[in-house]
Amino acid sequence: MKYEDAVAYIEECNSLGSVPGLTSIDSLTKALGRPQDSLKFIHVAGTNGKGSVSAFIATALREAKLKVGRYVSPTIFTYRERFLINDRMISKRELGELMEILKNACDMLTAEGNPHPTSFEIETALAFLYFQKKECDIVVLETGMGGALDATNIIGAPLLCILTSISMDHMQFLGDTIEAITLQKCGIIKEGTTVVSTKQDKSAADVIENFCKRKNAELLVADCSKASKVRAVLSKQSFSYNNIKYEIPLLGSYQIENAVLAITALKWLSQNGYAMLTDGVIQKGLLGTVWKGRFSVIGKKPYFIADGAHNVAAAEKLAETIRFYFTNRRIVYIMGMFRDKEYEKVIRITAPLASQIITVAAPGNPRALPALELAEAVRKVNSNVTNADSLEEAIEMSYLFADKDSVIIAFGSLAFLGKLMTIVEENGTIRSDTHGK
């Protein structure tokens, strides 16, 4: 199967939607010989921060000379980003070959009267096959949106379970209370495993603690309040934790929390079979981490920042970070949201900080909230809003509203950030010259 055919096939499978549960992925992986059983996993669940924490951990493991598989969703620039080994994407040829194997397995299952696996189930099984074929030493595996019923949870006991910050999101699937959502995330915890969690709000923390007790699981809590000597500029951040200095290139106050969680996990691994993860290796790994679309500076004069804040908790972190870096600066937003997110709450948190807001819809995505509808919702909080018909128009507008001392911040769904970042980075020099007054 050619790469283009593989992408077309998975897009066709997207129409099947999301179906929580392990029955279908169990059948699919059995048909493939259960490739996950030969792999070692670090399983990561949570609402926000999964990608950043996974990136920190995977980069440090790579720095320790291990072959590290990483399964990522959603992606920003290209579909192949979902399947990484030592930060390199799967080749188009290998993706096409593996997708053909998956399609044949799915056809066999449906011929036997089973439901067709969803796109996420197919991608998860493909990841297992790819990492098995490449003989990865360890795999950093992100859940999709839940835990207990997430397709990634078909694995056996992982080396380590990691819980990032948990908040309200995907309520239609996971429950409408923080306790219910946390219980779903805790579903990745297997009997006798070790769990590393960031310090959670009490309601989530109580659920995690009780779940770990029932599963005889060791619980380690990473407390970012113990990070000291925090310094932040618009190129990197530094902090001390347990008397060791770390530097990270990822910006935003929340990245200190993510880094401390990753450090805690890596230190546990270093003491449990991975002695090559020395303090120096962990420091180099964190400093070398790349994870675009998370308060990423993609242009200067004016500063242009892209951030994937798409739910309430992430919006609160974004607002906090804007206040930290850009007090008394003119802020211009480009905002795009999905209809099934709590976009009105996100607006109430972020809109008061902006001098001008431009709304846009993620192109070609049926979940995208139309730009005009989003603008009408924004207008209830901030009257300085206009809607754009395309990403190109939104970017052009943002530069017209901004001067060289302004800050343009594009945020919301990751579904549009990749294309937006590409447009800005390809045209950034021209724009900077235009505003170099």
DRENDO-1510 file (C-alpha; in Angstrom, 1 decimal, always signed):
<recs>
REC; n; res; u; v; w
REC; 1; MET; +0.0; +0.0; +0.0 .
REC; 2; LYS; +1.3; +3.5; -0.9 .
REC; 3; TYR; +1.6; +6.1; +1.8 .
REC; 4; GLU; -1.2; +8.2; +0.2 .
REC; 5; ASP; -3.5; +5.1; +0.2 .
REC; 6; ALA; -2.7; +4.4; +3.8 .
REC; 7; VAL; -3.7; +8.0; +4.8 .
REC; 8; ALA; -6.8; +7.7; +2.7 .
REC; 9; TYR; -7.7; +4.4; +4.4 .
REC; 10; ILE; -7.3; +5.8; +8.0 .
REC; 11; GLU; -9.3; +8.9; +7.1 .
REC; 12; GLU; -12.1; +6.6; +5.8 .
REC; 13; CYS; -11.9; +4.8; +9.2 .
REC; 14; ASN; -12.3; +8.1; +11.0 .
REC; 15; SER; -16.0; +8.0; +10.1 .
REC; 16; LEU; -16.3; +5.2; +12.6 .
REC; 17; GLY; -15.8; +7.7; +15.4 .
REC; 18; SER; -14.4; +6.9; +18.8 .
REC; 19; VAL; -15.6; +3.7; +20.5 .
REC; 20; PRO; -14.2; +3.3; +24.1 .
REC; 21; GLY; -13.5; -0.3; +25.0 .
REC; 22; LEU; -10.8; -3.0; +24.6 .
REC; 23; THR; -12.8; -5.8; +22.8 .
REC; 24; SER; -12.0; -4.6; +19.3 .
REC; 25; ILE; -8.3; -3.8; +19.9 .
REC; 26; ASP; -7.9; -7.1; +21.7 .
REC; 27; SER; -9.2; -9.0; +18.6 .
REC; 28; LEU; -7.0; -6.9; +16.3 .
REC; 29; THR; -3.8; -7.4; +18.2 .
REC; 30; LYS; -4.5; -11.1; +18.6 .
REC; 31; ALA; -4.8; -11.3; +14.8 .
REC; 32; LEU; -1.4; -9.7; +14.6 .
REC; 33; GLY; +0.2; -12.0; +17.2 .
REC; 34; ARG; +0.0; -9.6; +20.1 .
REC; 35; PRO; +3.1; -7.5; +19.2 .
REC; 36; GLN; +2.7; -5.4; +22.4 .
REC; 37; ASP; +3.7; -8.4; +24.6 .
REC; 38; SER; +7.3; -8.2; +23.4 .
REC; 39; LEU; +7.7; -4.5; +24.3 .
REC; 40; LYS; +8.4; -2.5; +27.5 .
REC; 41; PHE; +6.2; +0.5; +28.1 .
REC; 42; ILE; +6.0; +3.7; +30.0 .
REC; 43; HIS; +2.3; +4.4; +29.9 .
REC; 44; VAL; +1.2; +8.1; +30.1 .
REC; 45; ALA; -2.3; +9.3; +30.9 .
REC; 46; GLY; -3.8; +12.7; +31.9 .
REC; 47; THR; -5.7; +15.6; +30.6 .
REC; 48; ASN; -2.9; +18.1; +29.8 .
REC; 49; GLY; +0.8; +17.7; +29.6 .
REC; 50; LYS; +1.0; +14.2; +28.2 .
REC; 51; GLY; +2.9; +15.2; +25.1 .
REC; 52; SER; +5.4; +17.4; +26.9 .
REC; 53; VAL; +6.1; +14.9; +29.7 .
REC; 54; SER; +6.5; +12.1; +27.1 .
REC; 55; ALA; +8.8; +14.3; +25.0 .
REC; 56; PHE; +11.0; +15.0; +28.1 .
REC; 57; ILE; +11.2; +11.3; +29.0 .
REC; 58; ALA; +11.8; +10.0; +25.5 .
REC; 59; THR; +14.5; +12.5; +24.8 .
REC; 60; ALA; +16.4; +11.6; +28.1 .
REC; 61; LEU; +16.1; +7.9; +27.3 .
REC; 62; ARG; +17.5; +8.5; +23.8 .
REC; 63; GLU; +20.3; +10.5; +25.4 .
REC; 64; ALA; +21.0; +7.3; +27.4 .
REC; 65; LYS; +21.6; +5.5; +24.1 .
REC; 66; LEU; +18.4; +3.5; +24.1 .
REC; 67; LYS; +16.2; +2.9; +21.1 .
REC; 68; VAL; +13.0; +4.7; +22.2 .
REC; 69; GLY; +9.6; +4.3; +20.5 .
REC; 70; ARG; +7.0; +7.0; +21.1 .
REC; 71; TYR; +3.3; +7.0; +20.1 .
REC; 72; VAL; +1.8; +10.4; +19.9 .
REC; 73; SER; -1.6; +11.9; +19.3 .
REC; 74; PRO; -2.8; +14.3; +18.0 .
REC; 75; THR; -0.1; +15.4; +15.6 .
REC; 76; ILE; +0.6; +18.9; +14.3 .
REC; 77; PHE; +2.4; +18.8; +11.0 .
REC; 78; THR; +2.1; +15.3; +9.4 .
REC; 79; TYR; +0.4; +12.0; +10.1 .
REC; 80; ARG; +3.7; +10.2; +10.4 .
REC; 81; GLU; +4.5; +12.1; +13.6 .
REC; 82; ARG; +2.3; +9.6; +15.5 .
REC; 83; PHE; +5.0; +6.9; +15.2 .
REC; 84; LEU; +8.5; +8.0; +16.3 .
REC; 85; ILE; +11.7; +6.2; +17.1 .
REC; 86; ASN; +14.3; +8.4; +18.7 .
REC; 87; ASP; +12.3; +11.4; +17.5 .
REC; 88; ARG; +12.4; +10.3; +13.8 .
REC; 89; MET; +9.1; +9.7; +12.1 .
REC; 90; ILE; +8.2; +6.4; +10.5 .
REC; 91; SER; +9.0; +6.4; +6.7 .
REC; 92; LYS; +6.3; +6.6; +4.2 .
REC; 93; ARG; +7.2; +3.2; +2.8 .
REC; 94; GLU; +7.1; +1.5; +6.2 .
REC; 95; LEU; +3.8; +3.2; +7.1 .
REC; 96; GLY; +2.2; +2.0; +3.8 .
REC; 97; GLU; +3.5; -1.6; +4.3 .
REC; 98; LEU; +2.3; -1.8; +7.9 .
REC; 99; MET; -1.1; -0.2; +7.1 .
REC; 100; GLU; -1.7; -2.9; +4.5 .
REC; 101; ILE; -1.1; -5.5; +7.1 .
REC; 102; LEU; -3.6; -3.7; +9.4 .
REC; 103; LYS; -6.2; -3.4; +6.6 .
REC; 104; ASN; -6.0; -7.1; +5.9 .
REC; 105; ALA; -6.4; -7.9; +9.6 .
REC; 106; CYS; -9.4; -5.6; +9.8 .
REC; 107; ASP; -11.0; -7.1; +6.7 .
REC; 108; MET; -10.6; -10.6; +8.2 .
REC; 109; LEU; -12.2; -9.5; +11.5 .
REC; 110; THR; -15.2; -7.9; +9.7 .
REC; 111; ALA; -15.6; -10.9; +7.5 .
REC; 112; GLU; -16.0; -12.9; +10.7 .
REC; 113; GLY; -18.8; -10.6; +11.8 .
REC; 114; ASN; -16.8; -8.4; +14.1 .
REC; 115; PRO; -17.1; -4.6; +14.1 .
REC; 116; HIS; -14.5; -2.7; +12.1 .
REC; 117; PRO; -11.7; -1.3; +14.4 .
REC; 118; THR; -11.7; +2.5; +14.8 .
REC; 119; SER; -8.9; +4.6; +13.4 .
REC; 120; PHE; -7.3; +5.0; +16.8 .
REC; 121; GLU; -7.4; +1.2; +17.4 .
REC; 122; ILE; -5.7; +0.6; +14.0 .
REC; 123; GLU; -3.0; +3.3; +14.7 .
REC; 124; THR; -2.3; +1.8; +18.1 .
REC; 125; ALA; -1.9; -1.7; +16.7 .
REC; 126; LEU; +0.3; -0.3; +14.0 .
REC; 127; ALA; +2.5; +1.4; +16.6 .
REC; 128; PHE; +2.9; -1.9; +18.4 .
REC; 129; LEU; +3.9; -3.7; +15.1 .
REC; 130; TYR; +6.3; -0.9; +14.2 .
REC; 131; PHE; +8.1; -0.8; +17.5 .
REC; 132; GLN; +8.3; -4.5; +17.7 .
REC; 133; LYS; +9.8; -4.7; +14.2 .
REC; 134; LYS; +12.4; -2.1; +15.0 .
REC; 135; GLU; +13.2; -3.8; +18.3 .
REC; 136; CYS; +12.7; -0.8; +20.5 .
REC; 137; ASP; +14.3; -1.0; +24.0 .
REC; 138; ILE; +11.4; +1.0; +25.5 .
REC; 139; VAL; +8.2; +2.6; +24.3 .
REC; 140; VAL; +6.7; +5.8; +25.7 .
REC; 141; LEU; +3.0; +5.3; +25.1 .
REC; 142; GLU; +0.4; +8.1; +25.4 .
REC; 143; THR; -3.3; +7.3; +25.9 .
REC; 144; GLY; -5.7; +8.9; +23.5 .
REC; 145; MET; -8.2; +10.5; +25.9 .
REC; 146; GLY; -8.9; +8.2; +28.8 .
REC; 147; GLY; -7.2; +5.2; +30.4 .
REC; 148; ALA; -9.3; +2.2; +31.4 .
REC; 149; LEU; -11.1; +1.9; +28.1 .
REC; 150; ASP; -8.4; +3.5; +25.9 .
REC; 151; ALA; -7.0; +1.3; +23.1 .
REC; 152; THR; -3.5; +1.7; +24.5 .
REC; 153; ASN; -4.6; -0.1; +27.7 .
REC; 154; ILE; -4.4; -3.4; +25.9 .
REC; 155; ILE; -0.8; -3.7; +27.1 .
REC; 156; GLY; +0.2; -5.7; +30.2 .
REC; 157; ALA; +1.9; -4.2; +33.2 .
REC; 158; PRO; +4.1; -1.3; +32.1 .
REC; 159; LEU; +7.5; -0.4; +33.6 .
REC; 160; LEU; +5.9; +2.8; +34.9 .
REC; 161; CYS; +2.5; +4.5; +34.9 .
REC; 162; ILE; +2.5; +8.3; +34.7 .
REC; 163; LEU; -0.4; +10.6; +35.4 .
REC; 164; THR; -0.1; +14.2; +34.2 .
REC; 165; SER; -2.4; +17.0; +35.3 .
REC; 166; ILE; -6.0; +15.8; +35.3 .
REC; 167; SER; -8.9; +18.2; +34.7 .
REC; 168; MET; -12.3; +18.4; +32.9 .
REC; 169; ASP; -12.2; +17.3; +29.3 .
REC; 170; HIS; -13.9; +14.7; +27.0 .
REC; 171; MET; -16.8; +14.6; +29.5 .
REC; 172; GLN; -19.1; +12.9; +27.0 .
REC; 173; PHE; -16.8; +9.9; +27.2 .
REC; 174; LEU; -15.1; +10.0; +30.6 .
REC; 175; GLY; -17.7; +11.4; +33.0 .
REC; 176; ASP; -18.8; +14.9; +34.2 .
REC; 177; THR; -16.9; +15.0; +37.5 .
REC; 178; ILE; -13.2; +15.2; +38.2 .
REC; 179; GLU; -13.5; +12.0; +40.3 .
REC; 180; ALA; -15.1; +10.1; +37.4 .
REC; 181; ILE; -12.5; +11.4; +34.9 .
REC; 182; THR; -9.6; +10.6; +37.3 .
REC; 183; LEU; -11.0; +7.0; +37.8 .
REC; 184; GLN; -10.9; +6.5; +34.0 .
REC; 185; LYS; -7.3; +7.8; +33.8 .
REC; 186; CYS; -6.3; +5.5; +36.7 .
REC; 187; GLY; -7.4; +2.6; +34.6 .
REC; 188; ILE; -3.9; +2.3; +33.2 .
REC; 189; ILE; -2.6; +1.3; +36.6 .
REC; 190; LYS; -2.0; -2.5; +36.8 .
REC; 191; GLU; -1.5; -4.7; +39.8 .
REC; 192; GLY; +1.8; -4.0; +41.6 .
REC; 193; THR; +3.0; -1.3; +39.2 .
REC; 194; THR; +4.7; +2.0; +40.1 .
REC; 195; VAL; +2.8; +5.2; +39.5 .
REC; 196; VAL; +4.3; +8.7; +39.2 .
REC; 197; SER; +1.7; +11.4; +39.3 .
REC; 198; THR; +2.1; +15.2; +39.3 .
REC; 199; LYS; +0.6; +16.9; +42.4 .
REC; 200; GLN; -3.1; +16.9; +41.6 .
REC; 201; ASP; -6.1; +18.8; +43.1 .
REC; 202; LYS; -7.4; +17.0; +46.2 .
REC; 203; SER; -10.4; +15.5; +44.5 .
REC; 204; ALA; -8.2; +13.8; +41.9 .
REC; 205; ALA; -5.4; +13.0; +44.3 .
REC; 206; ASP; -7.8; +11.1; +46.6 .
REC; 207; VAL; -9.0; +8.9; +43.7 .
REC; 208; ILE; -5.4; +8.2; +42.6 .
REC; 209; GLU; -4.3; +7.3; +46.1 .
REC; 210; ASN; -7.2; +4.9; +46.7 .
REC; 211; PHE; -6.9; +3.3; +43.3 .
REC; 212; CYS; -3.1; +2.7; +43.9 .
REC; 213; LYS; -3.9; +1.1; +47.3 .
REC; 214; ARG; -6.4; -1.3; +45.7 .
REC; 215; LYS; -3.9; -2.2; +43.0 .
REC; 216; ASN; -0.9; -2.5; +45.5 .
REC; 217; ALA; +0.8; +0.1; +43.3 .
REC; 218; GLU; +3.6; +2.3; +44.6 .
REC; 219; LEU; +2.7; +6.0; +44.3 .
REC; 220; LEU; +5.3; +8.7; +43.8 .
REC; 221; VAL; +4.0; +12.3; +43.7 .
REC; 222; ALA; +6.1; +14.9; +41.8 .
REC; 223; ASP; +5.6; +18.3; +43.6 .
REC; 224; CYS; +6.7; +21.2; +41.4 .
REC; 225; SER; +6.4; +23.6; +44.3 .
REC; 226; LYS; +9.7; +22.2; +45.4 .
REC; 227; ALA; +11.4; +23.6; +42.3 .
REC; 228; SER; +13.4; +26.6; +43.2 .
REC; 229; LYS; +15.5; +29.4; +41.5 .
REC; 230; VAL; +13.1; +29.5; +38.6 .
REC; 231; ARG; +14.3; +31.7; +35.8 .
REC; 232; ALA; +12.4; +32.2; +32.5 .
REC; 233; VAL; +13.2; +34.1; +29.3 .
REC; 234; LEU; +11.7; +33.6; +25.8 .
REC; 235; SER; +14.3; +31.1; +24.8 .
REC; 236; LYS; +14.4; +28.7; +27.8 .
REC; 237; GLN; +13.7; +28.2; +31.5 .
REC; 238; SER; +15.9; +27.0; +34.3 .
REC; 239; PHE; +15.2; +25.8; +37.8 .
REC; 240; SER; +16.7; +23.7; +40.6 .
REC; 241; TYR; +15.1; +20.5; +41.9 .
REC; 242; ASN; +16.6; +18.4; +44.6 .
REC; 243; ASN; +19.7; +20.5; +44.4 .
REC; 244; ILE; +20.3; +19.9; +40.7 .
REC; 245; LYS; +19.9; +22.6; +38.1 .
REC; 246; TYR; +17.9; +21.9; +35.0 .
REC; 247; GLU; +17.3; +23.9; +31.8 .
REC; 248; ILE; +14.4; +23.3; +29.4 .
REC; 249; PRO; +13.6; +24.9; +26.1 .
REC; 250; LEU; +9.8; +24.6; +26.5 .
REC; 251; LEU; +8.2; +27.8; +27.7 .
REC; 252; GLY; +5.3; +28.4; +30.1 .
REC; 253; SER; +5.0; +28.0; +33.8 .
REC; 254; TYR; +3.2; +24.7; +33.4 .
REC; 255; GLN; +6.4; +23.2; +31.7 .
REC; 256; ILE; +8.2; +23.3; +35.1 .
REC; 257; GLU; +5.5; +21.0; +36.4 .
REC; 258; ASN; +5.8; +18.7; +33.4 .
REC; 259; ALA; +9.6; +18.7; +33.7 .
REC; 260; VAL; +9.5; +17.8; +37.5 .
REC; 261; LEU; +7.1; +15.0; +36.7 .
REC; 262; ALA; +9.5; +13.7; +34.0 .
REC; 263; ILE; +12.5; +14.0; +36.3 .
REC; 264; THR; +10.7; +12.0; +39.0 .
REC; 265; ALA; +9.9; +9.3; +36.5 .
REC; 266; LEU; +13.4; +9.2; +35.1 .
REC; 267; LYS; +15.0; +9.1; +38.5 .
REC; 268; TRP; +12.9; +6.1; +39.4 .
REC; 269; LEU; +13.9; +4.3; +36.2 .
REC; 270; SER; +17.6; +5.1; +37.0 .
REC; 271; GLN; +17.2; +3.2; +40.3 .
REC; 272; ASN; +15.3; +0.4; +38.7 .
REC; 273; GLY; +17.3; -1.1; +35.9 .
REC; 274; TYR; +18.2; +1.9; +33.9 .
REC; 275; ALA; +21.4; +3.1; +35.6 .
REC; 276; MET; +22.5; +4.8; +32.4 .
REC; 277; LEU; +20.0; +7.6; +33.3 .
REC; 278; THR; +22.5; +9.6; +35.2 .
REC; 279; ASP; +21.9; +13.1; +36.4 .
REC; 280; GLY; +23.9; +14.4; +33.5 .
REC; 281; VAL; +22.0; +12.4; +31.0 .
REC; 282; ILE; +18.7; +13.6; +32.4 .
REC; 283; GLN; +19.9; +17.2; +32.3 .
REC; 284; LYS; +21.0; +16.9; +28.7 .
REC; 285; GLY; +17.7; +15.1; +27.8 .
REC; 286; LEU; +15.5; +17.8; +29.2 .
REC; 287; LEU; +17.6; +20.6; +27.6 .
REC; 288; GLY; +17.4; +18.8; +24.2 .
REC; 289; THR; +13.7; +18.3; +24.2 .
REC; 290; VAL; +11.7; +19.6; +21.2 .
REC; 291; TRP; +7.9; +19.8; +21.3 .
REC; 292; LYS; +6.4; +22.3; +19.0 .
REC; 293; GLY; +3.0; +24.0; +19.4 .
REC; 294; ARG; +3.3; +24.4; +23.2 .
REC; 295; PHE; +3.9; +28.1; +23.7 .
REC; 296; SER; +6.3; +28.0; +20.8 .
REC; 297; VAL; +7.9; +31.2; +19.6 .
REC; 298; ILE; +7.6; +31.0; +15.8 .
REC; 299; GLY; +8.2; +34.6; +14.9 .
REC; 300; LYS; +9.7; +37.9; +16.3 .
REC; 301; LYS; +9.1; +41.6; +15.8 .
REC; 302; PRO; +6.3; +41.1; +16.6 .
REC; 303; TYR; +6.5; +37.9; +18.7 .
REC; 304; PHE; +4.3; +35.2; +17.3 .
REC; 305; ILE; +3.5; +32.3; +19.6 .
REC; 306; ALA; +1.6; +29.1; +18.9 .
REC; 307; ASP; +0.0; +27.1; +21.8 .
REC; 308; GLY; -2.3; +24.1; +21.9 .
REC; 309; ALA; -4.5; +25.3; +24.7 .
REC; 310; HIS; -7.9; +23.8; +23.9 .
REC; 311; ASN; -9.6; +23.2; +27.2 .
REC; 312; VAL; -10.3; +25.1; +30.5 .
REC; 313; ALA; -7.2; +23.9; +32.4 .
REC; 314; ALA; -4.9; +24.7; +29.5 .
REC; 315; ALA; -6.5; +28.1; +29.0 .
REC; 316; GLU; -5.8; +28.9; +32.6 .
REC; 317; LYS; -2.2; +28.0; +32.2 .
REC; 318; LEU; -2.0; +30.0; +29.0 .
REC; 319; ALA; -3.4; +33.1; +30.7 .
REC; 320; GLU; -1.0; +32.7; +33.6 .
REC; 321; THR; +1.9; +32.5; +31.1 .
REC; 322; ILE; +0.8; +35.5; +29.1 .
REC; 323; ARG; +0.7; +37.5; +32.4 .
REC; 324; PHE; +4.1; +36.3; +33.3 .
REC; 325; TYR; +5.9; +37.1; +30.0 .
REC; 326; PHE; +3.8; +39.9; +28.5 .
REC; 327; THR; +2.4; +42.2; +31.1 .
REC; 328; ASN; +1.5; +45.6; +29.6 .
REC; 329; ARG; +2.0; +44.3; +26.1 .
REC; 330; ARG; -0.6; +44.6; +23.3 .
REC; 331; ILE; -1.9; +41.0; +22.7 .
REC; 332; VAL; -3.5; +39.9; +19.5 .
REC; 333; TYR; -5.1; +36.4; +19.4 .
REC; 334; ILE; -5.8; +34.0; +16.6 .
REC; 335; MET; -8.3; +31.6; +18.1 .
REC; 336; GLY; -9.7; +28.3; +16.8 .
REC; 337; MET; -11.8; +25.9; +18.8 .
REC; 338; PHE; -13.7; +22.6; +18.5 .
REC; 339; ARG; -17.4; +22.7; +19.0 .
REC; 340; ASP; -17.3; +19.8; +21.5 .
REC; 341; LYS; -14.9; +21.7; +23.9 .
REC; 342; GLU; -15.9; +24.1; +26.6 .
REC; 343; TYR; -15.1; +27.0; +24.4 .
REC; 344; GLU; -17.2; +29.6; +26.2 .
REC; 345; LYS; -15.3; +29.0; +29.4 .
REC; 346; VAL; -12.0; +29.2; +27.5 .
REC; 347; ILE; -13.1; +32.5; +26.1 .
REC; 348; ARG; -13.9; +33.9; +29.6 .
REC; 349; ILE; -10.4; +33.0; +30.8 .
REC; 350; THR; -8.4; +34.2; +27.8 .
REC; 351; ALA; -10.4; +36.9; +26.0 .
REC; 352; PRO; -10.0; +39.7; +28.6 .
REC; 353; LEU; -6.2; +39.7; +28.1 .
REC; 354; ALA; -6.4; +40.5; +24.3 .
REC; 355; SER; -6.6; +43.9; +22.6 .
REC; 356; GLN; -7.8; +42.2; +19.4 .
REC; 357; ILE; -9.1; +38.7; +18.7 .
REC; 358; ILE; -9.4; +37.0; +15.3 .
REC; 359; THR; -11.4; +33.7; +15.1 .
REC; 360; VAL; -10.8; +31.0; +12.5 .
REC; 361; ALA; -12.0; +27.5; +11.9 .
REC; 362; ALA; -9.7; +24.5; +11.6 .
REC; 363; PRO; -9.8; +23.7; +7.9 .
REC; 364; GLY; -11.5; +20.5; +6.8 .
REC; 365; ASN; -12.4; +19.4; +10.3 .
REC; 366; PRO; -16.1; +18.6; +11.0 .
REC; 367; ARG; -15.6; +19.3; +14.8 .
REC; 368; ALA; -14.4; +22.8; +14.1 .
REC; 369; LEU; -16.5; +25.6; +15.4 .
REC; 370; PRO; -17.2; +28.1; +12.5 .
REC; 371; ALA; -15.2; +31.3; +12.8 .
REC; 372; LEU; -18.4; +33.5; +12.8 .
REC; 373; GLU; -20.0; +31.4; +15.6 .
REC; 374; LEU; -16.8; +31.6; +17.7 .
REC; 375; ALA; -16.6; +35.3; +17.1 .
REC; 376; GLU; -20.2; +35.8; +18.3 .
REC; 377; ALA; -19.3; +33.9; +21.5 .
REC; 378; VAL; -16.1; +36.0; +22.0 .
REC; 379; ARG; -18.0; +39.2; +21.5 .
REC; 380; LYS; -19.9; +38.6; +24.8 .
REC; 381; VAL; -16.6; +39.0; +26.6 .
REC; 382; ASN; -14.5; +41.2; +24.3 .
REC; 383; SER; -16.0; +43.3; +21.6 .
REC; 384; ASN; -12.7; +43.7; +19.7 .
REC; 385; VAL; -13.2; +40.5; +17.6 .
REC; 386; THR; -13.4; +39.7; +13.9 .
REC; 387; ASN; -13.6; +36.4; +12.1 .
REC; 388; ALA; -11.4; +35.3; +9.2 .
REC; 389; ASP; -12.3; +33.0; +6.3 .
REC; 390; SER; -8.9; +31.2; +6.2 .
REC; 391; LEU; -5.7; +30.8; +8.2 .
REC; 392; GLU; -3.9; +32.9; +5.7 .
REC; 393; GLU; -6.4; +35.8; +6.2 .
REC; 394; ALA; -6.2; +35.4; +10.0 .
REC; 395; ILE; -2.4; +35.7; +9.9 .
REC; 396; GLU; -2.5; +38.7; +7.6 .
REC; 397; MET; -5.0; +40.4; +9.9 .
REC; 398; SER; -2.9; +39.7; +12.9 .
REC; 399; TYR; +0.1; +41.4; +11.5 .
REC; 400; LEU; -2.1; +44.4; +10.5 .
REC; 401; PHE; -3.4; +44.7; +14.1 .
REC; 402; ALA; +0.0; +44.3; +15.6 .
REC; 403; ASP; +3.1; +46.5; +15.7 .
REC; 404; LYS; +6.7; +45.3; +16.4 .
REC; 405; ASP; +6.1; +45.4; +20.2 .
REC; 406; SER; +2.9; +43.5; +20.1 .
REC; 407; VAL; +2.5; +39.8; +20.8 .
REC; 408; ILE; +0.4; +37.6; +18.5 .
REC; 409; ILE; -0.8; +34.3; +20.1 .
REC; 410; ALA; -2.5; +31.6; +18.1 .
REC; 411; PHE; -4.1; +29.0; +20.3 .
REC; 412; GLY; -6.9; +26.4; +20.5 .
REC; 413; SER; -7.2; +23.2; +18.6 .
REC; 414; LEU; -3.9; +21.5; +17.4 .
REC; 415; ALA; -5.8; +20.7; +14.2 .
REC; 416; PHE; -5.0; +24.1; +12.7 .
REC; 417; LEU; -1.8; +25.0; +14.5 .
REC; 418; GLY; +0.5; +22.9; +12.2 .
REC; 419; LYS; -0.6; +24.6; +9.0 .
REC; 420; LEU; -0.6; +28.1; +10.7 .
REC; 421; MET; +3.0; +27.5; +12.1 .
REC; 422; THR; +4.2; +26.5; +8.6 .
REC; 423; ILE; +2.7; +29.6; +7.0 .
REC; 424; VAL; +4.2; +31.9; +9.6 .
REC; 425; GLU; +7.6; +30.3; +9.6 .
REC; 426; GLU; +7.8; +30.3; +5.8 .
REC; 427; ASN; +6.9; +34.0; +5.6 .
REC; 428; GLY; +8.3; +35.2; +8.9 .
REC; 429; THR; +11.3; +37.1; +7.4 .
REC; 430; ILE; +9.0; +39.2; +5.1 .
REC; 431; ARG; +6.7; +40.0; +8.0 .
REC; 432; SER; +9.5; +41.0; +10.4 .
REC; 433; ASP; +10.9; +43.3; +7.8 .
REC; 434; THR; +7.5; +44.9; +7.2 .
REC; 435; HIS; +7.2; +45.7; +10.9 .
REC; 436; GLY; +10.8; +46.5; +11.6 .
REC; 437; LYS; +10.0; +50.1; +12.5 .
</recs>
